[in-house]
Amino acid sequence: MRLLKIFINLLNQIAYKKIKILIIILIVFPNFAHSFKSDAEFALIIEYETDQVLYEKNSRKKIYPASMSKLMTLYVLFDYLEKNIISLDEKIFISENAWRKGGAVSESSTMFAEVSSYISVENIIRGIVIQSGNDACIAISEAISGSEEIFADEMNSYAKKIGMNDSNFVNSTGLHNDNHYSTPLDMTILAKSLMKDFPNFYHYFSERNFTWNGIFQPNRNNLLGNNLGIDGLKTGKTSQSGYSMIVSSEKENVRLIGIVSGLSSKDSRTMEMKKLINYGQKSFRKYKLFTNRDIIKEVKVWGGKKINLKMLVSEDINLLLNIRTKRNLNAKILFNEPIIAPIKEDQIIGKLILYNDEEEIMNSNLISSENIERNNIFGRTFQKIRYLIN
């Protein structure tokens, strides 16, 4: 019996040396290569569903987000609403600080809230989204956190939770501060998170105008409702940031998020955003590459009552691909070999990674097709002996 145990341990040590396998397959699909170029200093466009990057220029470099920062203020506010900590009809007090710092001193970005007045949360939202009101931002930050400084800490906490790793907020408005910054990539993460996490509040971004205190103001997003399908989000401008804009558009069941920044005028901002969204819509078409539970590969199972297992795709995989040219799209399958029993159906056993050349586009889990029970000791020993012989 002692000799048998030693023999089995030796088999185990030999059999499990084969640790990792990498399989590369090449699929010919329409190309990601393009001749498009944005004149914006910073630009990025992604597909909402997959985060696929269609075009980028300096997307990981620091920018001053200006009034686009208000999306983070709204994210915090929407979370408080979603958790029923506050309500849409609750009245918010307009302090002298909010009136003076956010309205009286900065009439270009104000909802014209009167000092010591009370405004409902819903109208505060409209004042932020449509009129880009600094006074509205400061008022809500004071209502939630007691001060704008403490609220900025909350903004940073939320930012980290959603993956904005290269951003820092010091105020609720986006008024310039050297320590208040983000990146185009982080801002698209924020925009997508806001839309995905709080779909019930996204409709405010498509409202065309708002009148408060007898003063009519149109939505500063001047691309709303055009033939590009743009239905939100936010513009921004300070002397340090230049003119910037982040929008979302939906057309033919494809939603895109685009951002441009560092432009010299409102007109150039409008033009560059139109170009960016038009490029994403006209140059790419959605293709279904894999369907949920497609068989990718049959793999060996170690120590199971069955020796083979089908590896399945865990979801539909669709990509936007350039419709004008063709090249190779690389797919890599990663998994540990051998797959060791017991195995549950739909257990994650590998990963499918899609690349444009060496740049990762997306990845998805690969799952097992069935349950496979662990074999008894005699079956496992026989399998190990056969493994050594082969």
PyMOL commands that set and color helices and strands:
alter all, ss='L'
color gray80, all
select helices_A, chain A and resi 2-15+66-82+96-104+121-129+134-145+148-161+184-197+199-206+266-283+377-389
alter helices_A, ss='H'
color red, helices_A
select strands_A, chain A and resi 20-30+42-47+53-57+91-93+118-120+209-212+215-218+230-238+242-251+254-263+284-290+295-302+308-313+317-322+326-336+339-340+348-356+359-368
alter strands_A, ss='S'
color yellow, strands_A
deselect
rebuild
show_as cartoon
